[in-house]
Amino acid sequence: MTTSTSFLGDLMVSIADRGRSLLGMQGGHGDSAGRTDVAALFEALLSGRGEASGVALAAEILSVWQKLDTDGRRAFLTTLAERFGPDRAKLDRAIEIYRAEPNAKTIMTLHKAAEPRRQEVIRRLNLAPHGTEALVRIREELARHLKTHPDLEALDADFAHLFSSWFNRGFLVLRRIDWTTPANILEKIIRYEAVHTIRDWNDLRRRLEPSDRRCFAFFHPQLLDEPLIFVQVALSKEIPAAIGTLLAEDREPIAADEATTAVFYSISNCQEGLRGVSFGNFLIKQVVEDLKRELPDLNTFVTLSPVPGFAGWLASQRADEESAMVSAQDRAALALLDRPDWTEDAGKREAVKAALIPVAAAYMLKARSASGKPVDPVARFHLGNGARLERMNFLGDLSPRGMKQAHGLMVNYLYKLDDIETNHELFATKGEVVAAPAVRKLLSKAAAPKQESQKGKASGSQDKVQAASQGEVRAKEQE
């Protein structure tokens, strides 16, 4: 794959060089590139020139982008968004023709006319050497401007639409990451890990080298040394309840063939420019298949997942005297959470656990956003993939991040291969959260939720939930 991709890359560079010669660029862009009229370059790119000059123009535009400062890049994006939408006159004519004679041909004509011209600009920019990677970086920049410039949202949607095709499962390559993987990729694994921070090279080695550890990543042929998403797996003899035991420096590894359980304990999306493109569901299913082939005795596939929205949601419920999710008795016990030393006292821990776990079960099973989906974004991902909510783990993550996001709560989602499709359908069609009986039993200890009032309250805290989402959440929330 590397040789063929390198050949194609060299070929595109050669075509671009020939195109520059035809256009009179002669191998460089000079200091004037940053002052080039970008709109004119876009129009020239769409003008239907030959392949060589088209590739050269695409490379010229990307070179201009590289030289722009923040304001210049924002202007570049605004030009593309505002001046290269659909051809309004052509679209109006297509609408009239369709209304007069609605059939497959006029529908096709209407569809073509409705497509923004900027989508074709992006397609042609992709022809430049390293064009795909450049476009991913451009979208990263675009994401930084969306909150203050909502007029760029349509352009962002165009990128998402095109990337969903260019980065579909058929183009992705699954590679195992181990201690022999090139250092430049290992450095990126350290940098992109967003769930459980990798402190240094020794920490990374403990996650990759032992016989009971695995790491897999998806790559794309146009981004050879850039992982798109990766998952870390611990092989175990049981379902773990805490991340500390999995990552302990002094733990004793087991032989891989002794393991019965594969634990997905961290999933990290690597490319902000590919936000909204779904990789995680394909990754988990592919890794399960590969592990089953390698280790036939594996019979349990679970996650050990964070609950990043829980602390924010619980704070809003505790602050609401009329909350139907938290009883007065629970409220008194949960007040202990405000004491920084509550985990150090056995009595306080038990009091908090007795109140927090049933409330957490209600959060996972009953709390809904304004759209009617579970509030927790990690839950939406795993449940949407057909997993079952298997277990609630009190103080499963004692790290500062784990305590801040969820008061230490972690959960296990079970991927039972025979049930995945059924579970997915129940969640997708009925919004039903499939959970183990032990988890459902916890609801009897929680305050009875009032669905109508809860839906509004959940949506009110949704911004906080999304702001708290990190790492595994970004990998999972691909809706």
N, C-alpha and C positions, 0 to 999 in steps of 0.2 A: 504493500500500500504506500509506504514512504517513497519508494523509488518512482512509482507511477505518478504520485502527487507532485514530487519534485520536478519530474519531467514536464508535467502540465504547467506548473508554475513558471519554469524556465521558458516554456513556449509562449505563455502570456506576456512575460517580460519582453521577449523577442518581438512579439506582435506590437506591444506598446512602443518599443523603441522605433520600429518601422513606421508606426503611425505618427510619432513625433516628427520624424524626418519628413513625412508627407505634409504635415501641418506646419513645418518650418520651426518646430520647437527645438530641434537639434540637441536632444539629450538632457535638457534641463529646463527649469522654469524661471530661473532668475529671481531677483528681488521683487519684480513686479507682480509675482503670482499672488501675493496677499492682497493686491489692489485690483485684481481681475474682477470684472462684472460677473458675479456668480450666475445671475439669471441668464445672461447671454450664453454662458457655458452650458447651463442646463438645456437651453433651447437648441444649442448646437448638438448636444448629445442626443436629443430627440429627433434630429433632422434627417436621420436615416443615412448617415455616412457609411462608408465601407467599414469592414470589421477592424482593420488596423487602426484607422483614424479614430473609430469609436472607442477602442480600448485605450488609445492615447489620451483622448479627451477625458475618459473616466479617470485615468491616472492623474491627469492635470487637475481635475476637480478635487480629488482626494488630497493632492499635494497642497492645493489652496487651503483646504480645511485644516491641515496640519499646522499651517503657519498663522492661523487666526487666533486672536485672543478670545477671552470669554464673550465679550460683546459681539465680536465678529462672528463667532460660532452661533450665537443666538440669532443674529441677523441672517446667517446662512440658513438656519432651520426655519426661520419665519418666512423667508423668501420661498423656500420649498413648500411650506404649508399653505401660504396664501396665494401664490401666483401659479401653482401647478396642481390645482384641483381639477375636477372634470371640466371639459369644454362645455360651457353652459349652452351655447347655441346648438352644438351637436346633440347634447342631451335633450334639449327641448324638442328637437326634430324627431329624435328616436322615441320620445314619449308619445308624440302625436301619431307617429306611424304605428306604434304598438296599439294605441287606443282604437285606431281605425281598423287594424287588422291583427288582432292578437293571435300569434302562432309561435312555433318554436323559433323560426327565423327572426321574427321581430323581437322576441325575448332576448335572443343572443345579441342582436344589434343594440338593444337597450342596455344590456349588461355591460357591453364593451364601452358604450358611451358614458356610463355611470362611473367607470373606473377612473380614479384621479390620475392625472398625468404623472404625478410624482411617484406612483408605483413603478412606472416604466423607467423613470429616472433612476430609482433605486436598483432595479434589475440591471440596468446598463452599468451603473457604478460597480456592481458585483463582478463585472467582467474584468476589471482592472487587476493587476497583480496584487495578491493579498487583499482583494476587495471585500471578501466576506468578513474577514477580521476587522477591517476598517469600518465597515457598516455596523458591526456589533459595538465598536467603540463610540461611533456616532450616536447610537441609540442610548448608550450610557450617559453621554452628555445631554441628550434630549430629556432623559428622565430627571435630571437635575433642574430642569426649567419648567416642568409641567405644573407644579403648584402655583408658581407665580405667573405662568403664561398658559392658561387653559386652552388658548387658541391653537396650541400645538398638539392637542390630544388626537386630532384626526390623523396627523402625521405619525404619531406613536402607534395608532391603530393600524396604519399601513405597514409599518415595520413589523408589528406583531403578526399580521396576516401573512406577509411574505416569509418571515422567519419560521412560522409554523410549518410551511412546506419545505423550506430548505433544510430544516433541522428535524425532519420527521424520523421515526424509528428506523426506516429503511436505510438512512445514511449514517446512522450512529454505529460506532464500534465500541464494544465492551472490552476493556483491558484490565487485567489485574495489576494493582499497584503493590509492589513489595520492596524489600530493602535494596534490590538490584535495579530498580527503576532509575532512569537518569536523574541526576541531582536537580536539574532545572524544573522537572515535574514535581519532585518531592518538595522542593521549596514552595511550590504553589499549593500543594496539599496542606502544608503548614499554614500558609497565608489565608487560604480559603476556608479552612475549618471554622465553622461558625456556631457549633453547638457546644462542644467541649474543647476548649482552647488547647492546642498543642504547644507546650511551653518551649520546647527546644528539640534538637535533633535526637537526644536520648529518649525523650518522650515519644517522638515519632517512631523510633526504632522499636520501642515496646509495643506499639500498636500494629506494626507491620511484620516483624521478624519471627515472633513465636509461632509454633505450629498450630496454635488454636486461634490465630488472628487472620483476618482477610480484609482486603480493601479492593473495591472495584470502582472503575470510573468509566463514564461515557466520553468518547472523543468524536470529533467530526473531521473528515478528511481535509477540510480547509483550515482547521485550527489544530494542527497535529500535536502541538505541545501544550495545549490549553484544555485541561479537563472541563467539561461542561457541568458535571454533577458527579459526586462520588459518595459511596456508602462504606462505612466501617462496620465490620461484622466480628462478633466474638463467638467462638464455638464453646459450648458449655454442656454440662450434664443436667442443668436445670434452668428454669426461667428465673432470671435475676430480678431482685427487687430494688437494687441500688446501683448507681453508676460507680460509686467509689470502689466497690469490690472488683469491678471489671477493669478499672484503670489503675489499681494500686501498684506501686512500684515493686513491692515485695511479693506479689502474687505468684503462685506456682502454676505454670502452664500445664495443660494436659495434651496428650497426643490427639491429633485431629480425629483419628479413627475411633477414639473413645467418646467423642461428643455425640449427643442426641439432639441438641438444640442449637439453632443458629439465631443469634441475637443481633438485630439491626439497631445499633445504639447511636448512630450519628449519620445524618444525610445532609449534605451541604451543596447548595447550588453555587456555582462559581462565577457565572457571567451575568452581571446586572443587565447587560444589554439584551439578554435573552429572557428577561422577565416575562412571564405569561406563556412561555412555551413549555409544554408539559414533558418532563423527563422522568420524574420520580416513579410514577407507576410502572413504566417500562423497565426501569432500573431494577426495582424490587423483584418483579416477576422473572427477569432474565437471570438475576443473581440466584434466586431460588432454584431455577432449572440447572444452573451450572454447579451449584453446591450439591444438589441431589445426584448429579452425575459423578462428581468427585467423591462424595461421601454418602453412599446409599443408606447408611444407618441413621442419618439425620431424619427425624420425624416431626420436629416441632420448629416452626419459624415464627419468631415474635420480634417485636420492637421493645426497646426501653426508651420511651419518648418523654420529652418535656411537655409541660402544659402551660405555654407562655402567656396565655390570656387570663389564667385563673386568679392571680393576685389582684389584678386590676378590676376584674369582675366582682370578686369578693369584697373589695373595698367599697365599691358602689352599693352592694347589697347591705353591707354593715352600716353604711351611712344613711340608708333609706329605712326609716322607722316602720314603714308600711310594707317592707319587702316580704313577699310570700315565700322566699327561698330560705331565709334565715330566721329561726324562732328567737324569742327573747332569751331563752336558756342558752341557745347556741351563741347568741350575740355576746353574752357575758363570758363564756369560755373563750371565744375567739378574740376577746379583748387582750388576751395574753400574747397574741401575735405582735402587739405593739411594744412588747418588752424585748430588748435585744438579746437577753440571756435566756429566753424561754426554752430553747432546745437543751440547755445544760441542766435543767431540773427535771427529774423523772416524773414528778407529780404534774408539773405544767405540761410536759409532753403528752402525758396520757389524757389530760383534760382537753388539750387542743385536738388531739387525734380523735377523741370521741365525738367532737363537734364537727371537725373539718372534713373527715372522710365522707360522711353522709351528704354534707353540703356539696362536696366535690362531685359525688355521684350525681346529684341533681344538676350540677353545672354541665356535666358531660352528657347526661341523658335527656334533660328537659329544657335547659336554657337555649333560647333561640334568638337569632338575629332578626332584623326586620324582614329579611327574605325568607325566614322560616328554617334556616339551616342552623346546625350547632354553632355556638359562638366561637368555640375554640378552633383555630385554623388547622392545627395539626390533626385534630379529630376529623375535620372535614376531609382532609387528604386521605387518611388511612381508612376511614369508614367508606369513603367514596371508591376506594380501591378494593373493597370487599373484605376488609379485616373485621375482626370482632374485638370489642373492648373487653379485655380479659381480666385485668386486675388493677387496683389502685394501690400505689406504693407510697406510704407515708414516709417523709424525709428520705426519699430516694436520691435526692441531689442536694447536698449540703454546700455546694459552691455558692459564692456570692450571687452569681446570676440565677442559679436555681432557687435560692431563697427569695430573691427579689421578684422573680417572675411567677413563682407558684408556691411560695412558702415550703419549698423542698419537695413538693408533690411530683411524682412521675407515674406514668401508666404503661402497661403492656398492652399492645394490640397483637392479636393472634391471627396469623395468616394460615388458615386451614385450607389446603388446596382444594378439597372437594366442595367447600362451602363458599368460595370466593365469589362466584358468579351470582349465587342466590343472595348473598349478603349485599352485594353491589346493587342488585335490582331492588331490594327492599329499601335501601337508602335512597337510590336515585328516583324511584317512583313514588314512594310513600314517606320518605324522610325518616324511616325507622332506623334507630340506632341499635344494631345487633350487639348484645352484651351478654357476658357470662352470667349465670344465675346468681352467683355470689355478689356481683356488682349491682344487679337489679334489686337484690334483697336489701341493699343499703338504703334504697329509697324509702323503705318503711320507717327508717329512723330520721329521715329528713322532713323538714316542713313541707306540707303539700303545696306545690306551686300552682299559681293561678295563671294559666297560659296567656290569657289576653293581656293582662297587665305586664306579665313578664316579657312578652315580646317587645313591647315598647321600651322597657328598661334595658333590655339587652342591647337593642339597637342604639340606645343613648350612649352606651359605653363602648360601642364598636370601634371608634377611633382609637381609644386607649388600647384595646386588644390588638389592633393592627400595628400600632406603634411599638407594642411590646414584642411583636413577632420577629424572631431572628433565626438565622441558621436553618434548622429543619423546617421552620415555617416557610421561609422563602423558597425552599426546595419543593415544598408541598403545595402551597397555595397557588395553583396554576389555573385558576378559573377565568 
